[in-house]
């Protein structure tokens, strides 16, 4: 894949609000997703960030080769397991928005 020439890249912003008292468990669960996700062929960027003003707010900034590779990521066993098992225990609020980079 020639990432530099692809104009159909997809950017995902995934925001999580931890259940009070569960932020460390949520960070641990989300950190576990990073190394396996970075091995996916379509993953360009996958970084976890914590809000300076509210440590319970975590945000993934992701960039994918295209929508197809993002959808394949969402269907992986480790992502579905997190959403089925980890999210209900540690996440109070959740929002995902999909974007496209505006290129010159």
Phi, psi and omega in degrees: 000128175266093186297323184294335182261359183274119180262007180251023179298148181243134177250130178243131173246113181246114183254135180234137170248117182290146169300137180309131180084000184244011185298321181295321177294320179295315178301316179301315179296318181288322177299325179297336180281338188295306185298322181288324179292320180296343177278347180291138184302327184267001183277122178258321182212138179205093185232142180257133181231150178242135180296135179292322185275343182210101185298345179280351179263119179239145181222129169268133170249120186234147171227133184236151181305318178194179182295326180298316181289327175295314179298323177295320176301315182297337182266359181293153181301322182289328177285314179296325178295317178300314183290329179278327187245312184282317183301313181300331182276330191239352186244123178272317178226153183209137177214135175237131173234143180251141185223166169235141179289140177269112182262153178294000000 
